[in-house]
Amino acid sequence: MAGMVQVSTEKIGLQLESPLKAGSSKTGTSSWNVRGASNKMVRVHCKNLVRIYKPSFFFLFETHTMFNNLKNFWDKLDFHCIGIEEAVGHRGGIWFLSSIANASCVVIDQIDQCITVKVSAGHNKPWMAVGDFNEIVAPDESTGTYFSSHKASLLATTLDDCELFDLKVTSRRYTWYRAVQAGRNLAKRLDRALVNEAWMTMFTEGYSEILSRLHSDHCPILFRCHGSPRVKGSHLFRFQAAWATHPSYKHVISKAWNQEFGGVTERLKMEEALSFYENLFGTTEEVEVDCLGDVPMPTLSTEACARLIDPVSFAEVKSAVFSMSPFKAPGPDGFQAYFFKEYWEIVGTEIWNIVRSTFLGEFLNPSIMKTLIVLIPKIDNPNFYEGFQAY
């Protein structure tokens, strides 16, 4: 098992006496195969992980450097070393760090790729094993790769012998990603947190969260002893064009469209992003409209100007809607143009009334103007909005 911090006795383990001795009721532990701890971006990401998640313990694997080279960096983050298995040249390396000043931690054993640490001493002896196990135990823990049932069986048997169980996982499915030739992407759940029954009894709400991949090809993992996993927001509604093939669906649309609905989803607060793009695309400079002097400019005829202020007709609105591509990405309401084309006889009049009243200067519900913005990274692991392309 490459790069594993053992959390208990005999084979695998980290022993904890109680939540208080481990730090606080919100004790958290982070584990990350960094593939080079001295890399500048690794240090940036480690600093962000500490700032955001405030872990009490931090395990780093494949550090590829001596701890003394970065001791000042970790001192500034208020982390001190508990167990160190130094790298051999640019290979290996395990660091077990803690931000708890009075933590009672004892290194029980350490070998080339494994450190066993005892944190306090409890009679129940709860323990955890975390790190990169280099193998998976089930086919659904990988994609794009060959699954070896023999190797999986060996790891599963070892875990059974040690009476260890997978800690509940949230967010991502895989912890390791790699792109290979021909555009093929590989992914596996190589990193995991394993606990015994005593640990689960002591920390009944414990869970692990696979964080976003940063510099390394391994994702950092955050472990929580207390608190429920973060609840993901409800999924946005998306109209499925296939629903229209059901013979009764038109009746469903007609009935639903004529019902009264109230309430508007609370607007998402994204002040930083809004400020960035307002400064990027907006301007406060005055524009001189007569900058071209007396150069003749094209003008509209009186008749054309009159047409601009004519009331918007039903036919004009229908023509505009039907000129739209039917299956383009929908807005926040989840409806593609196909929906409005397919059920125009039901929704058309209301759409026309909204457009007409807007041209007359009447109130327009702001929710109609909402849209979705997707930020596509322009560089690897962007940290600022300048590193994204908005679509």
NORJO-V953320 format. One record per residue. N is the residue number from 1. PHI is phi in whole degrees, -180 to 180 (NA if undefined). Layout:
[[N:PHI] [N:PHI]]
This chain:
[[1:NA] [2:-80] [3:60] [4:-122] [5:-92] [6:-87] [7:-120] [8:169] [9:-115] [10:45] [11:-87] [12:-143] [13:164] [14:-130] [15:-88] [16:-126] [17:-82] [18:-159] [19:-60] [20:-68] [21:-67] [22:-79] [23:141] [24:-166] [25:-69] [26:-115] [27:-56] [28:-129] [29:-133] [30:-113] [31:-135] [32:-154] [33:-84] [34:-84] [35:56] [36:119] [37:-73] [38:-84] [39:-61] [40:-58] [41:-69] [42:-63] [43:-65] [44:-61] [45:-69] [46:-62] [47:-62] [48:-67] [49:-62] [50:-66] [51:-67] [52:-82] [53:-102] [54:48] [55:-70] [56:-83] [57:-128] [58:-136] [59:-105] [60:-122] [61:-119] [62:51] [63:-71] [64:61] [65:-158] [66:-81] [67:-63] [68:-60] [69:-66] [70:-123] [71:-60] [72:-62] [73:-62] [74:-75] [75:-62] [76:-66] [77:-89] [78:65] [79:-115] [80:-122] [81:-83] [82:-110] [83:-139] [84:-130] [85:-114] [86:-65] [87:-69] [88:-102] [89:68] [90:-112] [91:-121] [92:64] [93:108] [94:-130] [95:-121] [96:-115] [97:-116] [98:-141] [99:-102] [100:-91] [101:-64] [102:-103] [103:-66] [104:-94] [105:-123] [106:-129] [107:-78] [108:-79] [109:-160] [110:-153] [111:-130] [112:-51] [113:-125] [114:-158] [115:-126] [116:-108] [117:-125] [118:-109] [119:-105] [120:60] [121:-149] [122:-110] [123:-73] [124:-77] [125:51] [126:-70] [127:-147] [128:-135] [129:-120] [130:-131] [131:141] [132:-93] [133:-92] [134:63] [135:-145] [136:-120] [137:-115] [138:-150] [139:-61] [140:-77] [141:-94] [142:-151] [143:-146] [144:78] [145:-128] [146:-79] [147:-99] [148:-100] [149:-66] [150:-67] [151:-66] [152:-64] [153:-66] [154:-63] [155:-67] [156:-62] [157:-65] [158:-62] [159:-65] [160:-65] [161:-62] [162:-87] [163:55] [164:-111] [165:-127] [166:-69] [167:-73] [168:-54] [169:-116] [170:-121] [171:71] [172:-76] [173:-90] [174:-115] [175:-117] [176:-133] [177:-134] [178:-156] [179:-97] [180:-120] [181:-63] [182:64] [183:70] [184:-84] [185:-108] [186:-108] [187:-151] [188:-144] [189:-100] [190:-82] [191:-98] [192:-158] [193:-117] [194:-117] [195:-135] [196:-99] [197:-63] [198:-63] [199:-66] [200:-66] [201:-70] [202:-74] [203:-118] [204:-66] [205:-99] [206:-63] [207:-160] [208:-122] [209:-126] [210:-84] [211:-85] [212:-65] [213:-68] [214:-115] [215:-73] [216:-80] [217:-82] [218:-104] [219:-83] [220:-68] [221:-126] [222:-109] [223:-113] [224:-119] [225:-84] [226:-138] [227:93] [228:-83] [229:-58] [230:-62] [231:-82] [232:-72] [233:-67] [234:-65] [235:-72] [236:-68] [237:-68] [238:-135] [239:-69] [240:-104] [241:-58] [242:-64] [243:-61] [244:-66] [245:-77] [246:-74] [247:-62] [248:-97] [249:-70] [250:-62] [251:-65] [252:-62] [253:-63] [254:-61] [255:-69] [256:-71] [257:-67] [258:-90] [259:-86] [260:-90] [261:-122] [262:-128] [263:91] [264:-124] [265:-55] [266:-60] [267:-67] [268:-69] [269:-93] [270:-133] [271:-58] [272:-65] [273:-65] [274:-62] [275:-62] [276:-62] [277:-76] [278:-67] [279:-68] [280:-74] [281:-102] [282:-87] [283:-150] [284:-114] [285:-79] [286:-73] [287:-107] [288:-86] [289:-72] [290:-100] [291:-66] [292:-91] [293:71] [294:-96] [295:-65] [296:-59] [297:-117] [298:-64] [299:-130] [300:-94] [301:-73] [302:-60] [303:-65] [304:-67] [305:-65] [306:-66] [307:-67] [308:-66] [309:-103] [310:-67] [311:-58] [312:-72] [313:-89] [314:-60] [315:-65] [316:-65] [317:-65] [318:-62] [319:-62] [320:-66] [321:-65] [322:-75] [323:-85] [324:-78] [325:-67] [326:-67] [327:-116] [328:-68] [329:-57] [330:-77] [331:-87] [332:-61] [333:-75] [334:86] [335:-101] [336:-83] [337:-60] [338:-55] [339:-60] [340:-71] [341:-70] [342:-66] [343:-118] [344:-60] [345:-66] [346:-94] [347:-102] [348:-58] [349:-61] [350:-67] [351:-62] [352:-62] [353:-62] [354:-64] [355:-65] [356:-63] [357:-66] [358:-66] [359:-68] [360:-86] [361:85] [362:-81] [363:-64] [364:-117] [365:-58] [366:-58] [367:-64] [368:-67] [369:-88] [370:-68] [371:-145] [372:-109] [373:-116] [374:-107] [375:-96] [376:-100] [377:-61] [378:-92] [379:-135] [380:-72] [381:50] [382:-67] [383:-110] [384:-132] [385:-64] [386:-62] [387:-85] [388:-119] [389:-107] [390:-86] [391:-129]]
